[in-house]
Amino acid sequence: MIQRLQLQSFRSYNQLIIDINKPFVVFSGPNGAGKTNVLEAISLFTPGRGLRKAELLELQQLESTSPWAASITVNGYSLGTGVSDVGLKKRLWHLNQEPLKSQKILNDILRLFWLTPETDRLFLDTPSIRRHFIDRMIFVLWPEHAAVLKAYEHSTKERLRLLEMNADAAWISNVEEHIVSAGIQMQKNRGSFLKLLPLDESLKAAMRGAAELLETEDDVKDYYLKQLLQNRSRDGAAGMTTFGPHRSDLEVFYTPKNQLAEKCSTGEQKMLLSKFLMGFLKYLLENIDTPVILLFDDVISHLDFANRVLLFEQLIGLQQQTSNKGKLQVFFTGTHLNAFEAILPYAQSFEVDHSQVRTV
C-alpha cells in the first residue's frame, strides 16, 4: 500500500508530506480546498496523464519558482515523478532515487484505477466514454492493452491521411493490415476481459457494434480487410473510419427488469455500476499480487445513505478477503466527513482547507 505521499510545487500545494497507515483514506473539506489535487498526484503513478488528463504545465504551482514534483512510497519502493525545471514539458521518473527510463515497471509496483463524478452518467453518456471506461479497467489488468490501442489509433489516422492524399493502394493496404491486427486484438481483449469478470446473475455485460460481427466470421482478418477496402471512398470523404472496434459500445443489461442499464432508474444505474466495479476489483485482487489503489474523487456524495453503506461494506469485505493475492487501498474525497461514517473505523481521515491538510 502507499505509505507516504510527498508533493512540491504541485497544483495548489507548495509542500505536502502525508504518512499513511490505513487501507482507507478520507480527505474531506469544502469545494476548491485542494482535495482532488491530492488524488490527481497519486493518479500520475500509472502510465498516462492522470485522472484530469492534464498537461505538464498545468501541474505547476503558479507562484512557485521550484519545479513540481510528486513521490510516493509503496511497499518499500520510492517512486517519483516531476520536471527538472519550471516550464519544461519533459516528465522525469525515478525509482529508489535512480532515474527510471521506462514506465512499464510501474505496473509491477502498483495498479491504479479511479472514478470521478462524471462516472455517474456512464450509462447515459456517449459510447466513447464507455469504451474509455472499460479500456482503463483492461489497462489495469493487462497493461499491454494500452500499446494495442495506441497502435490502432496511429494506424487509423495514417490510413485517413493516405486516403486524403489519394496514395498508392498498396501503401493503404499495408496500413490496413496494421489496423486489422491491432483492431482484432483490441476486440479480443475487451471480450476476454468481460468474460473473466465474476458478475452476479443480475448483471450482464458485452461489447456491441458492427465490429462484433467479426466474431461470426470464419476468416476474421479477411472479412475485416474487405470492410476497410469497401469503405475507402466513404471513409476518405467523411474523414473518419466507419468500421472497427473504435465504434463499439459497452452494453450492460439488468436481468431482473430485462432491460438495458440506460433504461434503468438513476438508483439502479448506480447499483449496476457498483456491481460492475466490485466484479472488476474482486478479479483483480484475486489474480494480481501488487497493491491495487482505487481513487474515489467526490463520488460518495452522489450516493444515497443505503448505497453508500453497501459500497463501504463491499470494499471492506474485499480488502479483508484472505484469499487475495493483492491488497486494496482506497482514497476518498468528499465535502462532509459524516458521509464516510460507516468506513471511518477502518480509515485514516484528513481535513483539507486552502490546501492545508491536517489529521482529523
C-alpha positions as CSV (number, residue, x, y, z in Angstrom):
1,M,0.0,0.0,0.0
2,I,1.0,3.7,-0.3
3,Q,2.7,4.6,3.0
4,R,3.8,8.2,2.1
5,L,2.9,10.9,-0.4
6,Q,5.1,14.0,-0.9
7,L,4.3,17.0,-3.2
8,Q,6.3,20.0,-4.1
9,S,5.0,23.0,-6.1
10,F,2.2,20.8,-7.3
11,R,-1.1,22.5,-8.2
12,S,-2.2,24.4,-5.1
13,Y,0.4,22.8,-2.9
14,N,3.8,24.3,-2.1
15,Q,4.9,21.4,0.1
16,L,2.9,18.4,1.4
17,I,4.0,15.3,3.2
18,I,1.4,12.7,4.3
19,D,2.2,9.5,6.1
20,I,-0.5,6.8,5.6
21,N,-1.1,3.7,7.7
22,K,-4.6,2.6,6.8
23,P,-6.2,0.8,3.9
24,F,-8.9,3.5,3.6
25,V,-8.0,7.2,3.4
26,V,-10.6,10.1,3.5
27,F,-9.9,13.7,2.5
28,S,-12.8,15.9,3.5
29,G,-13.3,19.7,3.1
30,P,-15.1,22.4,1.1
31,N,-15.1,22.5,-2.7
32,G,-11.9,24.0,-4.0
33,A,-9.9,23.1,-0.9
34,G,-7.4,21.0,-2.8
35,K,-8.7,17.5,-2.2
36,T,-8.8,16.4,-5.9
37,N,-5.2,17.7,-6.3
38,V,-4.0,15.1,-3.9
39,L,-5.8,12.3,-5.7
40,E,-4.6,13.6,-9.0
41,A,-1.0,13.4,-7.8
42,I,-1.5,9.7,-6.9
43,S,-3.1,9.0,-10.2
44,L,0.1,10.1,-12.0
45,F,1.8,6.9,-10.9
46,T,0.4,4.9,-13.7
47,P,1.2,5.4,-17.4
48,G,-0.7,8.3,-18.8
49,R,-1.7,11.8,-17.7
50,G,-3.8,11.0,-14.6
51,L,-7.4,11.5,-13.7
52,R,-7.6,15.0,-15.1
53,K,-5.6,14.3,-18.3
54,A,-3.7,17.4,-17.5
55,E,-0.7,18.8,-19.5
56,L,2.5,19.0,-17.5
57,L,2.4,22.8,-17.4
58,E,-1.0,22.7,-15.6
59,L,0.5,20.7,-12.7
60,Q,2.9,23.5,-11.8
61,Q,2.0,25.7,-8.8
62,L,1.7,29.2,-10.4
63,E,3.5,31.2,-7.8
64,S,6.4,28.8,-7.2
65,T,9.9,29.1,-8.7
66,S,10.6,25.4,-7.9
67,P,9.6,22.7,-10.4
68,W,6.7,20.5,-9.5
69,A,7.4,17.0,-8.1
70,A,5.4,14.2,-6.6
71,S,6.6,11.0,-4.9
72,I,5.1,8.0,-3.1
73,T,6.4,5.2,-1.0
74,V,4.8,1.8,-1.8
75,N,5.9,-1.3,0.0
76,G,9.5,-0.3,0.2
77,Y,9.7,1.3,-3.2
78,S,10.2,5.1,-3.6
79,L,8.6,6.3,-6.8
80,G,8.9,9.9,-8.0
81,T,7.9,12.0,-11.0
82,G,8.1,15.6,-12.0
83,V,10.0,18.1,-14.1
84,S,13.6,19.2,-13.7
85,D,12.8,22.9,-14.2
86,V,9.7,25.2,-14.2
87,G,8.1,25.3,-17.7
88,L,9.7,22.1,-19.1
89,K,7.4,19.7,-20.9
90,K,9.5,16.6,-20.4
91,R,8.4,14.5,-17.5
92,L,11.0,12.6,-15.4
93,W,10.7,9.5,-13.3
94,H,12.8,7.9,-10.6
95,L,12.7,4.6,-8.7
96,N,14.6,4.4,-5.3
97,Q,16.4,7.7,-6.2
98,E,17.6,6.2,-9.6
99,P,16.4,7.5,-13.0
100,L,13.7,5.4,-14.5
101,K,13.7,5.2,-18.3
102,S,10.5,3.2,-18.8
103,Q,7.1,3.5,-17.1
104,K,6.4,-0.2,-17.7
105,I,7.8,-1.2,-14.3
106,L,5.1,0.9,-12.6
107,N,2.6,-1.9,-13.2
108,D,4.9,-4.3,-11.2
109,I,4.7,-2.0,-8.2
110,L,1.0,-0.9,-8.1
111,R,-2.2,-0.9,-10.1
112,L,-4.4,2.2,-10.2
113,F,-8.0,2.9,-11.1
114,W,-10.2,5.9,-10.4
115,L,-13.8,7.1,-10.5
116,T,-14.9,10.7,-10.8
117,P,-18.4,12.3,-10.5
118,E,-18.8,12.0,-14.3
119,T,-18.8,8.2,-13.9
120,D,-22.3,8.6,-12.6
121,R,-23.5,9.2,-16.1
122,L,-21.7,6.3,-17.6
123,F,-24.8,4.5,-19.0
124,L,-26.3,7.8,-20.3
125,D,-23.1,9.1,-21.8
126,T,-21.6,8.5,-25.2
127,P,-20.2,5.1,-26.4
128,S,-16.7,6.6,-26.4
129,I,-16.9,7.4,-22.7
130,R,-18.0,3.8,-22.0
131,R,-15.2,2.4,-24.2
132,H,-12.7,4.5,-22.4
133,F,-14.1,3.3,-19.0
134,I,-13.7,-0.4,-19.9
135,D,-10.3,0.2,-21.6
136,R,-8.9,1.8,-18.4
137,M,-10.0,-1.3,-16.5
138,I,-8.3,-3.5,-19.0
139,F,-5.1,-1.4,-18.8
140,V,-5.0,-2.2,-15.0
141,L,-5.3,-5.9,-15.6
142,W,-3.3,-6.1,-18.9
143,P,-1.0,-3.1,-19.3
144,E,-0.1,-4.1,-22.8
145,H,-3.7,-3.2,-23.9
146,A,-2.6,0.4,-24.0
147,A,0.0,-0.3,-26.7
148,V,-2.7,-2.1,-28.8
149,L,-5.0,1.0,-28.6
150,K,-2.1,3.3,-29.4
151,A,-1.1,1.2,-32.5
152,Y,-4.7,1.1,-33.6
153,E,-5.2,4.8,-33.3
154,H,-1.9,5.6,-35.1
155,S,-2.7,3.3,-38.0
156,T,-6.3,4.6,-38.5
157,K,-5.0,8.2,-38.6
158,E,-2.3,7.2,-41.1
159,R,-4.9,5.5,-43.3
160,L,-7.1,8.6,-43.4
161,R,-4.1,10.7,-44.3
162,L,-3.3,8.4,-47.1
163,L,-6.9,8.3,-48.4
164,E,-6.9,12.1,-48.4
165,M,-3.7,12.1,-50.4
166,N,-5.1,9.5,-52.9
167,A,-2.0,7.5,-52.1
168,D,-1.0,4.2,-53.8
169,A,-3.5,1.4,-53.0
170,A,-0.7,-1.0,-51.9
171,W,0.5,1.6,-49.4
172,I,-3.0,1.9,-48.0
173,S,-3.4,-1.9,-47.9
174,N,-0.2,-2.2,-45.8
175,V,-1.6,0.3,-43.2
176,E,-4.9,-1.6,-43.2
177,E,-3.0,-4.8,-42.3
178,H,-1.8,-3.0,-39.2
179,I,-5.3,-1.7,-38.4
180,V,-6.7,-5.2,-38.6
181,S,-4.0,-6.7,-36.4
182,A,-4.5,-4.1,-33.7
183,G,-8.3,-4.0,-34.1
184,I,-8.7,-7.7,-33.7
185,Q,-6.5,-7.8,-30.6
186,M,-8.4,-4.8,-29.1
187,Q,-11.7,-6.6,-29.6
188,K,-10.3,-9.9,-28.2
189,N,-9.0,-8.1,-25.1
190,R,-12.4,-6.4,-24.4
191,G,-14.3,-9.6,-24.9
192,S,-12.0,-11.8,-22.8
193,F,-12.0,-9.2,-20.0
194,L,-15.8,-9.2,-19.8
195,K,-15.9,-13.0,-19.7
196,L,-13.4,-13.0,-16.8
197,L,-15.4,-10.7,-14.5
198,P,-17.3,-12.5,-11.7
199,L,-20.5,-10.6,-12.2
200,D,-23.6,-11.7,-10.3
201,E,-26.7,-13.1,-12.2
202,S,-28.5,-9.7,-12.1
203,L,-25.9,-8.2,-14.4
204,K,-24.7,-9.0,-18.0
205,A,-22.1,-7.1,-19.9
206,A,-20.9,-7.3,-23.5
207,M,-19.4,-5.2,-26.3
208,R,-21.9,-4.4,-29.1
209,G,-21.4,-2.9,-32.5
210,A,-20.7,-3.6,-36.2
211,A,-17.2,-4.9,-35.4
212,E,-18.7,-7.6,-33.2
213,L,-19.8,-9.2,-36.5
214,L,-16.2,-10.3,-36.8
215,E,-17.0,-13.0,-34.2
216,T,-19.4,-14.7,-36.6
217,E,-16.9,-14.8,-39.5
218,D,-14.8,-17.9,-40.3
219,D,-11.9,-15.7,-41.5
220,V,-11.9,-12.7,-39.3
221,K,-8.9,-11.0,-40.8
222,D,-10.1,-11.4,-44.4
223,Y,-13.6,-10.0,-43.5
224,Y,-12.1,-7.0,-41.7
225,L,-9.8,-6.2,-44.6
226,K,-12.7,-6.4,-47.0
227,Q,-14.7,-4.0,-44.9
228,L,-11.8,-1.4,-44.9
229,L,-11.3,-1.9,-48.7
230,Q,-15.0,-1.4,-49.4
231,N,-15.2,1.7,-47.2
232,R,-12.2,3.6,-48.5
233,S,-14.2,6.1,-50.6
234,R,-16.7,6.7,-47.9
235,D,-14.1,7.0,-45.1
236,G,-12.0,9.3,-47.2
237,A,-14.9,11.6,-47.9
238,A,-16.1,11.5,-44.3
239,G,-12.6,11.9,-42.7
240,M,-13.3,9.0,-40.4
241,T,-13.1,5.2,-40.2
242,T,-16.6,3.9,-40.3
243,F,-15.9,0.2,-39.3
244,G,-14.0,-1.1,-36.4
245,P,-13.9,-1.7,-32.6
246,H,-13.4,2.0,-32.1
247,R,-17.1,2.3,-32.7
248,S,-18.2,-0.5,-30.4
249,D,-20.2,0.2,-27.2
250,L,-20.2,-1.4,-23.7
251,E,-23.7,-2.7,-23.2
252,V,-24.8,-3.5,-19.6
253,F,-28.0,-5.4,-19.1
254,Y,-30.1,-5.6,-15.8
255,T,-31.6,-9.0,-15.9
256,P,-34.4,-8.7,-13.2
257,K,-36.0,-6.0,-15.3
258,N,-35.0,-7.4,-18.6
259,Q,-33.7,-4.0,-19.8
260,L,-30.5,-2.1,-20.7
261,A,-28.8,-0.1,-18.0
262,E,-29.5,3.2,-19.9
263,K,-33.3,2.5,-19.5
264,C,-33.0,1.9,-15.7
265,S,-33.6,4.4,-12.9
266,T,-30.8,6.5,-11.6
267,G,-30.6,4.4,-8.5
268,E,-30.5,1.2,-10.5
269,Q,-27.7,2.6,-12.7
270,K,-25.6,3.4,-9.7
271,M,-26.2,-0.1,-8.3
272,L,-25.2,-1.7,-11.6
273,L,-22.0,0.4,-11.8
274,S,-21.1,-0.6,-8.3
275,K,-21.6,-4.3,-9.1
276,F,-19.5,-3.9,-12.2
277,L,-16.7,-2.2,-10.3
278,M,-16.9,-4.9,-7.5
279,G,-16.6,-7.7,-10.0
280,F,-13.5,-6.0,-11.5
281,L,-11.9,-5.4,-8.1
282,K,-12.6,-9.0,-7.0
283,Y,-10.9,-10.5,-10.0
284,L,-8.0,-8.1,-9.8
285,L,-7.3,-8.7,-6.2
286,E,-7.5,-12.5,-6.6
287,N,-5.2,-12.6,-9.6
288,I,-2.7,-9.7,-9.3
289,D,-0.2,-9.7,-6.5
290,T,0.6,-6.0,-6.5
291,P,-1.2,-3.3,-4.4
292,V,-4.5,-2.1,-6.0
293,I,-5.1,1.6,-5.5
294,L,-8.6,2.9,-6.0
295,L,-9.4,6.6,-6.1
296,F,-13.0,7.8,-5.5
297,D,-13.0,11.6,-6.3
298,D,-16.2,13.1,-4.9
299,V,-18.2,10.0,-5.8
300,I,-19.6,9.1,-2.4
301,S,-21.7,12.3,-2.1
302,H,-23.7,11.2,-5.2
303,L,-24.9,8.0,-3.4
304,D,-27.8,7.8,-1.0
305,F,-27.2,6.5,2.5
306,A,-28.1,2.9,1.8
307,N,-26.0,2.6,-1.3
308,R,-23.1,4.4,0.4
309,V,-23.1,2.0,3.4
310,L,-23.4,-1.0,1.0
311,L,-20.4,0.2,-1.0
312,F,-18.3,0.7,2.1
313,E,-19.2,-2.8,3.3
314,Q,-18.3,-4.3,0.0
315,L,-14.9,-2.5,-0.1
316,I,-14.1,-3.5,3.5
317,G,-15.0,-7.1,2.6
318,L,-12.8,-7.1,-0.5
319,Q,-9.9,-5.5,1.5
320,Q,-10.1,-8.2,4.2
321,Q,-10.5,-11.2,2.0
322,T,-7.7,-13.6,2.9
323,S,-7.6,-15.3,-0.5
324,N,-6.5,-12.1,-2.2
325,K,-3.1,-12.0,-3.9
326,G,-3.1,-8.2,-3.9
327,K,-4.0,-5.7,-1.2
328,L,-6.7,-3.0,-1.8
329,Q,-6.2,0.6,-0.7
330,V,-8.9,3.2,-1.3
331,F,-8.7,7.0,-1.3
332,F,-11.9,9.1,-1.0
333,T,-12.6,12.8,-1.3
334,G,-15.9,14.4,-0.1
335,T,-17.2,17.7,1.3
336,H,-18.5,16.2,4.6
337,L,-16.7,13.7,6.8
338,N,-20.0,12.4,8.2
339,A,-20.8,10.9,4.8
340,F,-18.0,8.4,5.5
341,E,-19.2,7.4,9.0
342,A,-19.6,3.7,8.1
343,I,-15.9,3.3,7.0
344,L,-14.2,5.7,9.4
345,P,-13.3,2.9,11.9
346,Y,-11.1,1.4,9.1
347,A,-9.9,4.7,7.7
348,Q,-7.4,7.5,8.2
349,S,-9.0,10.9,7.9
350,F,-7.6,14.2,6.8
351,E,-9.3,17.6,6.7
352,V,-8.3,19.8,3.7
353,D,-8.8,23.6,3.6
354,H,-7.0,26.1,1.4
355,S,-4.5,23.3,0.5
356,Q,-3.7,22.8,4.2
357,V,-4.0,19.1,5.2
358,R,-4.4,18.1,8.9
359,T,-5.2,14.8,10.6
360,V,-8.7,14.5,11.9
